[in-house]
Amino acid sequence: MPVELTLRKAAEELERGDLASVLKARQRLVGLVTTYPDRLDLRERLAAVYRVLGDAAQAGRWSYLSEHRVEAEVAAFERAYRTPQARLAALNWVSGEHTTETARVRLAALRGAVSEDLRARLAVADDRDSSWPANVLVLLGLVVVLLCFVIGAVTVVVWVYRWFGG
């Protein structure tokens, strides 16, 4: 079904206002956004459906890259998707010809936050791994594993020798 026809049907369903029709409109718009993930106009229409449904987090998700967005919805989206990585994944963005300057700026900021978060996590992991007690415990564990391997190998050799040779 062509995009314009699908949009018209979704608008008619939304205008009816009953829950079943609104849910059908949502389903149509989710399909369009999945097919055309770079179309901000489709995302904005999906956000409008979620507003009607009273789902602020999803309305914030789909209007996140829009020129005009409701900050309370954005805050609900950020609470629902706590990390920058989760937010970026939830946006399901594919760069395309319909990107606005506002969307580019917001995506760049979000990607920067993802990078910062990953750097911070790596720094914490690096600090944690470089402590000498942890390194000593790892070394002791390796020694125990190696010792078990050597004892097992010697046991097998002695067993084979007794079985076949002596």
Phi, psi and omega in degrees: 000132180299154184302312184297322178293318178297318178296320180296316179295319179296320179295319178296317180294319179295322180294327178300320172086346178284155187303316181300318180292319179296319178295324177293319177297318178300315180300316179298316183289325175299318177300317179294317180294325177294320180285323182236071187293344181266003181270104181295328180296324178290321178297320180294321178294322177295320177299320179297322178296317180294330174297316179299322180283350179080020181259090184295323182297316179287325175298319177294324178298312186277346176255004186306321184265002185284158176299314182242121180221160180267119186296329177295324177290320177298317178297321178295319176298316181292330175289322181288326179241088194293326184259155176301324179298317180295320179294315181297318178295320182295329179293333179049048186273136171237119181301141181200190186287345184266010183286133176264169177297320178300315179297318179299317181295315181293321177294319179297319178296318180294317177296323176297320178295323177297314180298315179298316180297317179294319177300317180296318179295320178294322179295318178295316180296320180294317178296319181295319183285339185269002180287139185294326177297321179294319180295321178295317179296320178296316179298316178298319178298318178295320178298316179297316179297315179297317179298317178297320179296313181297314179299318179296317180296315179298318179299317179295316180298315179297317180298315179296318180299314181292323183290315185259330189251338189205000000 
